[in-house]
Amino acid sequence: MVSKIILNHTVINVDQYKENWQDGLLNIKINFKVTSENYHDIATLLYEEIFDIEVPEKGITFRGAIQEYYTSMDNLYKEGEVGDYYVSLLGVKNEERRRQ
């Protein structure tokens, strides 16, 4: 079971992880919690759109882009709030690689 991924050096603890191949490119789908305390950092990170992605528990690294994402809340500035995030990341052609 995958418990975390790393997007551009930022560790994300995941609640759900799925992977599949789409047109020869790796696609990972994750669900994770975002608290009001880390909302700004995560929102800023996701605006980058293209990422160096690592899945350490599976030995996977690749360059990918957000294919789809949504949240249960779009404003987590109220202290103590927690939102559910879903993100789908698709490999970018010619940059996908699997760690040896």
DSSP file (Angstrom, degrees, kcal/mol; ACC not computed):
  #  RESIDUE AA STRUCTURE BP1 BP2  ACC     N-H-->O    O-->H-N    N-H-->O    O-->H-N    TCO  KAPPA ALPHA  PHI   PSI    X-CA   Y-CA   Z-CA
    1    1 A M              0   0    0      0, 0.0     2,-0.5     0, 0.0    15,-0.0   0.000 360.0 360.0 360.0 133.8    0.0    0.0    0.0
    2    2 A V        +     0   0    0      1,-0.1     3,-0.1    15,-0.1    53,-0.0  -0.729 360.0 174.3 -86.0 127.5    1.3    3.4   -0.9
    3    3 A S        +     0   0    0     -2,-0.5    11,-1.8     1,-0.3     2,-0.3   0.548  62.9  17.1-109.9 -12.0    1.2    5.9    2.0
    4    4 A K  E     -A   13   0A   0      9,-0.3    53,-0.4    11,-0.0     2,-0.3  -0.996  51.5-166.8-156.4 154.7    3.0    8.9    0.5
    5    5 A I  E     -A   12   0A   0      7,-2.1     7,-3.1    -2,-0.3     2,-0.5  -0.900  21.2-132.0-131.1 166.1    4.1   10.5   -2.8
    6    6 A I  E     -AB  11  54A   0     48,-2.5    48,-2.2    -2,-0.3     2,-0.6  -0.982  15.8-171.0-124.6 122.9    6.5   13.3   -3.3
    7    7 A L  E >  S-AB  10  53A   0      3,-2.6     3,-2.1    -2,-0.5    46,-0.2  -0.960  77.9 -25.2-112.8 116.9    5.6   16.2   -5.7
    8    8 A N  T 3  S-     0   0    0     44,-2.5    -1,-0.2    -2,-0.6    45,-0.1   0.900 128.7 -47.6  44.6  50.3    8.5   18.6   -6.4
    9    9 A H  T 3  S+     0   0    0     43,-0.4     2,-0.6     1,-0.2    -1,-0.3   0.528 113.3 120.9  73.0   8.9   10.1   17.6   -3.1
   10   10 A T  E <   -A    7   0A   0     -3,-2.1    -3,-2.6    32,-0.0     2,-0.4  -0.919  59.4-136.2-105.8 122.3    6.9   18.0   -1.0
   11   11 A V  E     -A    6   0A   0     -2,-0.6     2,-0.5    -5,-0.2    -5,-0.2  -0.610  18.6-168.2 -78.6 130.7    5.8   14.9    0.8
   12   12 A I  E     -A    5   0A   0     -7,-3.1    -7,-2.1    -2,-0.4     2,-0.5  -0.982  14.5-143.5-120.6 118.7    2.0   14.2    0.5
   13   13 A N  E     -A    4   0A   0     -2,-0.5    20,-0.5    -9,-0.2     2,-0.3  -0.724  25.6-151.6 -80.5 123.3    0.5   11.5    2.8
   14   14 A V        -     0   0    0    -11,-1.8    18,-0.3    -2,-0.5     3,-0.1  -0.733  26.4-165.9-105.3 147.1   -2.1    9.8    0.8
   15   15 A D  S    S+     0   0    0     16,-3.3     2,-0.3     1,-0.3    17,-0.2   0.768  85.1  19.1 -91.8 -35.0   -5.3    8.0    1.9
   16   16 A Q  E     -C   31   0A   0     15,-1.5    15,-1.9     2,-0.0     2,-0.4  -0.994  65.1-175.2-138.8 144.5   -5.9    6.2   -1.5
   17   17 A Y  E     +C   30   0A   0     -2,-0.3     2,-0.3    13,-0.2    13,-0.2  -0.996   6.2 170.4-141.2 131.2   -3.5    5.5   -4.3
   18   18 A K  E     -C   29   0A   0     11,-2.1    11,-2.9    -2,-0.4     2,-0.4  -0.991   8.2-170.4-136.3 145.7   -4.3    4.0   -7.7
   19   19 A E  E     +C   28   0A   0     -2,-0.3     2,-0.3     9,-0.2     9,-0.2  -0.991  12.8 155.1-135.7 148.4   -2.1    3.6  -10.8
   20   20 A N  E     -C   27   0A   0      7,-2.3     7,-3.0    -2,-0.4     2,-0.5  -0.950  41.0-102.5-155.9 171.9   -2.7    2.6  -14.3
   21   21 A W  E     -C   26   0A   0     -2,-0.3     2,-0.5     5,-0.2     5,-0.2  -0.892  29.4-171.8-106.1 132.9   -1.3    3.1  -17.8
   22   22 A Q  E >  S-C   25   0A   0      3,-3.2     3,-1.7    -2,-0.5    69,-0.1  -0.962  73.9 -24.7-128.0 111.8   -3.0    5.5  -20.2
   23   23 A D  T 3  S-     0   0    0     -2,-0.5    -1,-0.1     1,-0.3     3,-0.1   0.870 127.6 -49.9  52.4  40.2   -1.8    5.6  -23.8
   24   24 A G  T 3  S+     0   0    0      1,-0.2     2,-0.4    69,-0.0    -1,-0.3   0.529 119.2 109.2  79.8   6.5    1.6    4.3  -22.6
   25   25 A L  E <  S-C   22   0A   0     -3,-1.7    -3,-3.2    66,-0.1    -1,-0.2  -0.918  73.6-111.2-117.4 142.3    2.0    6.9  -19.8
   26   26 A L  E     -C   21   0A   0     -2,-0.4    65,-2.9    -5,-0.2     2,-0.4  -0.510  31.9-168.9 -71.5 134.1    1.8    6.3  -16.1
   27   27 A N  E     -CD  20  90A   0     -7,-3.0    -7,-2.3    -2,-0.2     2,-0.4  -0.993   2.6-172.6-124.8 123.7   -1.3    7.8  -14.5
   28   28 A I  E     -CD  19  89A   0     61,-2.6    61,-3.1    -2,-0.4     2,-0.4  -0.941   5.9-162.3-117.5 143.8   -1.6    7.9  -10.7
   29   29 A K  E     -CD  18  88A   0    -11,-2.9   -11,-2.1    -2,-0.4     2,-0.3  -0.988  14.2-178.7-124.9 128.4   -4.7    9.0   -8.8
   30   30 A I  E     -CD  17  87A   0     57,-2.8    57,-2.5    -2,-0.4     2,-0.4  -0.938  19.0-159.9-130.5 149.7   -4.5   10.0   -5.2
   31   31 A N  E     +CD  16  86A   0    -15,-1.9   -16,-3.3    -2,-0.3   -15,-1.5  -0.988  26.8 158.8-121.6 137.7   -6.8   11.1   -2.4
   32   32 A F  E     - D   0  85A   0     53,-2.1    53,-3.1    -2,-0.4     2,-0.3  -0.981  37.3-107.3-154.7 162.4   -5.4   13.0    0.6
   33   33 A K  E     - D   0  84A   0    -20,-0.5     2,-0.4    -2,-0.3    51,-0.2  -0.703  23.3-163.8 -94.2 143.7   -6.4   15.3    3.4
   34   34 A V  E     - D   0  83A   0     49,-2.6    49,-3.2    -2,-0.3     2,-0.2  -0.997   9.3-154.8-127.4 127.2   -5.5   19.0    3.5
   35   35 A T  E >>  - D   0  82A   0     -2,-0.4     4,-1.0    47,-0.2     3,-0.6  -0.533  31.9-108.7 -95.5 164.8   -5.8   20.9    6.7
   36   36 A S  T 34 S+     0   0    0     45,-1.9     4,-0.4     1,-0.2     3,-0.2   0.823 119.0  60.0 -60.1 -29.1   -6.3   24.7    7.2
   37   37 A E  T 34 S+     0   0    0     44,-0.2    -1,-0.2     1,-0.2     4,-0.2   0.842 116.8  28.0 -70.1 -33.6   -2.7   24.8    8.4
   38   38 A N  T <> S+     0   0    0     -3,-0.6     4,-2.3     1,-0.1     5,-0.2   0.330  91.4 102.6-110.9   9.5   -1.2   23.4    5.1
   39   39 A Y  H  X S+     0   0    0     -4,-1.0     4,-2.9    37,-0.2     5,-0.3   0.922  81.3  48.9 -56.7 -50.0   -3.9   24.6    2.7
   40   40 A H  H  > S+     0   0    0     -4,-0.4     4,-2.5     1,-0.2     5,-0.2   0.922 112.3  48.3 -60.6 -45.0   -1.9   27.6    1.3
   41   41 A D  H  > S+     0   0    0     -4,-0.2     4,-2.2     2,-0.2    -1,-0.2   0.905 115.0  44.7 -63.3 -42.2    1.3   25.4    0.7
   42   42 A I  H  X S+     0   0    0     -4,-2.3     4,-2.7     2,-0.2    -2,-0.2   0.918 113.0  50.4 -69.6 -43.4   -0.7   22.7   -1.1
   43   43 A A  H  X S+     0   0    0     -4,-2.9     4,-1.3    -5,-0.2    -2,-0.2   0.924 112.5  47.4 -60.2 -44.2   -2.7   25.1   -3.2
   44   44 A T  H  < S+     0   0    0     -4,-2.5     4,-0.5    -5,-0.3     3,-0.3   0.910 111.8  51.0 -62.8 -43.1    0.5   26.9   -4.2
   45   45 A L  H >< S+     0   0    0     -4,-2.2     3,-1.7     1,-0.2     4,-0.4   0.932 107.9  51.6 -60.2 -47.2    2.1   23.6   -5.0
   46   46 A L  H >< S+     0   0    0     -4,-2.7     3,-1.1     1,-0.3    -1,-0.2   0.757  97.9  66.4 -67.1 -23.6   -0.8   22.4   -7.2
   47   47 A Y  T 3< S+     0   0    0     -4,-1.3    -1,-0.3    -3,-0.3    -2,-0.2   0.692  84.7  73.8 -68.1 -17.0   -0.7   25.6   -9.2
   48   48 A E  T <  S-     0   0    0     -3,-1.7     2,-2.1    -4,-0.5    -1,-0.2   0.801  79.8-169.3 -66.2 -27.6    2.7   24.5  -10.5
   49   49 A E    <   +     0   0    0     -3,-1.1    17,-2.0    -4,-0.4     2,-0.4  -0.106  59.8  68.1  69.7 -38.7    0.8   21.9  -12.7
   50   50 A I  E     - E   0  65A   0     -2,-2.1     2,-0.3    15,-0.2    15,-0.2  -0.942  69.2-179.6-116.7 137.4    3.9   20.0  -13.8
   51   51 A F  E     - E   0  64A   0     13,-3.3    13,-2.3    -2,-0.4     2,-0.7  -0.919  40.6-124.2-137.9 152.9    5.9   17.9  -11.2
   52   52 A D  E     - E   0  63A   0     -2,-0.3   -44,-2.5    11,-0.2     2,-0.4  -0.917  47.5-159.8 -86.7 119.3    8.8   15.7  -10.5
   53   53 A I  E     -BE   7  62A   0      9,-3.2     9,-2.3    -2,-0.7     2,-0.4  -0.889  16.0-176.5-114.4 132.9    6.8   12.8   -9.0
   54   54 A E  E     -BE   6  61A   0    -48,-2.2   -48,-2.5    -2,-0.4     7,-0.2  -0.986  16.9-172.6-127.0 138.6    8.2   10.1   -6.7
   55   55 A V  E >>> - E   0  60A   0      5,-3.0     3,-1.9    -2,-0.4     5,-1.7  -0.793  14.5-175.3-122.4  85.0    6.4    7.1   -5.3
   56   56 A P  G >45S+     0   0    0      0, 0.0     3,-0.7     0, 0.0    -1,-0.1   0.821  76.8  58.1 -56.4 -38.0    9.1    5.8   -2.9
   57   57 A E  G 345S+     0   0    0    -53,-0.4   -52,-0.1     1,-0.2   -55,-0.0   0.674 116.3  35.6 -69.4 -15.6    7.4    2.7   -1.8
   58   58 A K  G <45S-     0   0    0     -3,-1.9    -1,-0.2     2,-0.1     3,-0.1   0.399 107.9-119.5-114.0  -1.4    7.1    1.5   -5.4
   59   59 A G  T <<5 +     0   0    0     -4,-0.9    40,-1.1    -3,-0.7     2,-0.4   0.808  63.8 146.1  68.2  29.0   10.4    2.8   -6.7
   60   60 A I  E   < +EF  55  98A   0     -5,-1.7    -5,-3.0    38,-0.2     2,-0.3  -0.841  21.0 168.7-104.9 134.2    8.7    5.0   -9.3
   61   61 A T  E     +EF  54  97A   0     36,-0.9    36,-0.9    -2,-0.4     2,-0.3  -0.993  13.5 145.2-136.3 139.5    9.9    8.4  -10.4
   62   62 A F  E     -EF  53  96A   0     -9,-2.3    -9,-3.2    -2,-0.3     2,-0.5  -0.983  47.6-107.8-162.5 165.1    8.5   10.3  -13.4
   63   63 A R  E     +E   52   0A   0     32,-0.6    29,-2.8    -2,-0.3     2,-0.3  -0.881  51.0 163.7 -98.9 128.3    7.7   13.8  -14.7
   64   64 A G  E     -EF  51  91A   0    -13,-2.3   -13,-3.3    -2,-0.5     2,-0.3  -0.907  29.4-139.2-145.5 170.1    3.9   14.4  -14.8
   65   65 A A  E     -EF  50  90A   0     25,-2.6    25,-2.7    -2,-0.3     2,-0.3  -0.915  37.2 -92.9-129.9 154.4    1.2   16.9  -15.0
   66   66 A I  E     + F   0  89A   0    -17,-2.0    23,-0.2    -2,-0.3     3,-0.1  -0.529  36.4 176.9 -67.4 125.9   -2.2   17.4  -13.4
   67   67 A Q  E     -     0   0A   0     21,-3.4     2,-0.3     1,-0.4    -1,-0.2   0.763  69.3 -12.2 -95.4 -36.4   -4.8   15.7  -15.5
   68   68 A E  E     + F   0  88A   0     20,-1.4    20,-3.1     2,-0.0    -1,-0.4  -0.967  63.1 171.0-161.7 143.5   -7.7   16.4  -13.0
   69   69 A Y  E     + F   0  87A   0     -2,-0.3     2,-0.3    18,-0.2    18,-0.2  -0.969   0.9 168.3-156.7 151.9   -8.2   17.6   -9.5
   70   70 A Y  E     - F   0  86A   0     16,-2.0    16,-2.5    -2,-0.3     2,-0.3  -0.978  15.3-147.7-153.6 163.9  -10.9   18.6   -7.2
   71   71 A T  E     - F   0  85A   0     -2,-0.3    14,-0.2    14,-0.2     3,-0.1  -0.894  24.2-130.9-132.3 159.8  -11.5   19.3   -3.5
   72   72 A S  S    S+     0   0    0     12,-2.0     2,-0.3    -2,-0.3    13,-0.1   0.687 101.8  25.1 -80.5 -18.9  -14.4   19.0   -1.1
   73   73 A M        -     0   0    0     11,-0.3    -1,-0.2     1,-0.1     3,-0.1  -0.996  56.8-165.7-142.8 143.2  -13.7   22.5    0.0
   74   74 A D  S    S+     0   0    0     -2,-0.3     2,-0.4     1,-0.2    -1,-0.1   0.400  82.6  52.3-110.1   2.5  -12.1   25.4   -1.8
   75   75 A N        +     0   0    0      1,-0.1     3,-0.3     3,-0.0    -1,-0.2  -0.831  50.8 162.4-140.7 100.5  -11.5   27.7    1.2
   76   76 A L        +     0   0    0     -2,-0.4   -37,-0.2     1,-0.2     5,-0.2  -0.060  41.4 113.6-106.3  31.6   -9.7   26.1    4.2
   77   77 A Y        +     0   0    0      2,-0.1     2,-0.5   -38,-0.1    -1,-0.2   0.673  50.2  96.0 -78.1 -15.0   -8.7   29.4    5.9
   78   78 A K  S >  S-     0   0    0     -3,-0.3     3,-1.8     1,-0.1   -42,-0.2  -0.653  89.7-106.9 -77.3 124.8  -11.0   28.7    8.9
   79   79 A E  T 3  S+     0   0    0     -2,-0.5     3,-0.1     1,-0.2    -1,-0.1  -0.177 100.1  19.3 -55.2 136.5   -8.8   27.1   11.6
   80   80 A G  T 3  S+     0   0    0      1,-0.3    -1,-0.2    -4,-0.1     2,-0.1   0.356  88.8 135.9  87.3  -5.2   -9.4   23.4   12.2
   81   81 A E    <   -     0   0    0     -3,-1.8   -45,-1.9    -5,-0.2     2,-0.4  -0.446  34.8-164.3 -75.5 149.3  -11.0   22.7    8.8
   82   82 A V  E     -D   35   0A   0    -47,-0.2     2,-0.3    -2,-0.1   -47,-0.2  -0.999   3.0-165.9-135.6 131.4  -10.0   19.7    6.8
   83   83 A G  E     -D   34   0A   0    -49,-3.2   -49,-2.6    -2,-0.4     2,-0.5  -0.851  18.8-126.9-116.2 153.7  -10.7   19.1    3.1
   84   84 A D  E     -D   33   0A   0     -2,-0.3   -12,-2.0   -51,-0.2     2,-0.4  -0.864  26.6-163.6 -97.8 129.8  -10.5   16.0    0.9
   85   85 A Y  E     -DF  32  71A   0    -53,-3.1   -53,-2.1    -2,-0.5     2,-0.4  -0.905   9.3-166.5-114.9 142.7   -8.4   16.4   -2.3
   86   86 A Y  E     +DF  31  70A   0    -16,-2.5   -16,-2.0    -2,-0.4     2,-0.4  -0.999  12.8 177.8-124.5 129.3   -8.4   14.2   -5.3
   87   87 A V  E     -DF  30  69A   0    -57,-2.5   -57,-2.8    -2,-0.4     2,-0.5  -0.999  15.7-162.3-135.6 134.0   -5.6   14.5   -7.9
   88   88 A S  E     -DF  29  68A   0    -20,-3.1   -21,-3.4    -2,-0.4   -20,-1.4  -0.975  12.7-167.7-113.2 124.8   -4.9   12.6  -11.1
   89   89 A L  E     -DF  28  66A   0    -61,-3.1   -61,-2.6    -2,-0.5     2,-0.4  -0.955   0.9-164.0-118.3 128.9   -1.3   12.9  -12.4
   90   90 A L  E     -DF  27  65A   0    -25,-2.7   -25,-2.6    -2,-0.5   -63,-0.2  -0.930  26.4-108.1-116.4 134.4   -0.4   11.8  -15.9
   91   91 A G  E     - F   0  64A   0    -65,-2.9     2,-0.5    -2,-0.4   -27,-0.3  -0.164  28.8-123.4 -55.7 149.6    3.2   11.2  -17.1
   92   92 A V  E >   -     0   0A   0    -29,-2.8     3,-1.9     1,-0.1     4,-0.4  -0.855  39.2 -97.3 -97.1 130.3    4.6   13.7  -19.6
   93   93 A K  E 3  S+     0   0A   0     -2,-0.5    -1,-0.1     1,-0.3   -68,-0.1  -0.060 102.6   8.7 -50.5 143.2    5.8   12.0  -22.8
   94   94 A N  E 3  S+     0   0A   0      1,-0.1    -1,-0.3     2,-0.0    -3,-0.0   0.470 116.9  76.3  66.4   4.5    9.5   11.2  -23.1
   95   95 A E  E <   +     0   0A   0     -3,-1.9   -32,-0.6   -32,-0.2     2,-0.2   0.394  63.3 111.7-121.0   0.6   10.2   12.1  -19.5
   96   96 A E  E     + F   0  62A   0     -4,-0.4     2,-0.3   -34,-0.2   -34,-0.2  -0.535  38.9 162.9 -78.2 139.6    8.7    9.0  -17.7
   97   97 A R  E     - F   0  61A   0    -36,-0.9   -36,-0.9    -2,-0.2     2,-0.5  -0.992  31.9-137.3-153.9 152.6   11.2    6.8  -16.0
   98   98 A R  E     - F   0  60A   0     -2,-0.3   -38,-0.2   -38,-0.2   -36,-0.1  -0.956  32.3-114.6-114.4 129.9   11.2    4.0  -13.5
   99   99 A R              0   0    0    -40,-1.1   -37,-0.0    -2,-0.5    -2,-0.0  -0.362 360.0 360.0 -63.5 136.8   13.9    4.0  -10.8
  100  100 A Q              0   0    0     -2,-0.1    -1,-0.1   -40,-0.0   -40,-0.1   0.422 360.0 360.0 -85.6 360.0   16.3    1.1  -11.0
